[in-house]
Amino acid sequence: MQKDDIENNDLLTYLAEDARKAREAKHQNQIKMILKNRLQDLNNYLYVQDPNHTGEINYEKFSQCVRKLGINEQIILEKDIKELFEKHRINQHNTDYREVLRDLRDFRFEHDDVYQHHEESLKKKQKSHLGLTDQMFLIPAEKETPVNIVDIRELPANTVAKFYDKNTRISRHLKRLFPTRKALEDYASEVLGAEKDKVANKAFSKTELKTFFDTIFNKVDLNLTKRDLEGFFSTFMFNRHGLTDFNEIAYTIYE
């Protein structure tokens, strides 16, 4: 179909807006997860700024407390702090910071439906706009390029160094989201539905390893390439059954 078939470029505008919303959803997930894993520190900073324990705080003090967490200003933007403040504003000057903390505490990094919604709504938009059948699509679905994962011991020395560079970069992102090994273990416990004291010995196949980290990478905007992912996943050691355990994963990331 030709571009001229799209009346007033309405579908293209819709696609661009939907992509923007998906990027914003990823960014908000990233911000909430980072703040949730620093919740105790944030609580302490806010508490000190509220000596009368009213639960209220103005924007200047609120922003100072968030910035004291030491999160890169290119990750948590001023507009992000303002959105947190505005969401629970209770009067002209103050917000209810206890509600902010409660929201962050209750945040769950679950499989959201933004991509499913995107696919279904796009299909409806195309059909209603151009009279397409279920089998006809204006834009063909993209096939996911497989990520090749190998044991680090199977790689030549020059490739090992390059892949460890990829691992270092991605691990830096992960440690912003999960500042301690325990934070990552707690998340794994939620995702896997496993008891926390058993997560450390959980064994992952290469496919399961990718699936687990995709629950993170697919929800935050880290701008990772296929080569980045291959480098990261291929810095782990797998046993003769093709498995690696959480201890090995956590050690590689945090040590």
PyMOL commands that set and color helices and strands:
alter all, ss='L'
color gray80, all
select helices_A, chain A and resi 3-5+7-36+39-48+59-67+78-87+97-106+114-130+152-154+157-177+181-192+196-199+206-217+226-233+246-254
alter helices_A, ss='H'
color red, helices_A
select strands_A, chain A and resi 56-58+94-96+203-205+243-245
alter strands_A, ss='S'
color yellow, strands_A
deselect
rebuild
show_as cartoon
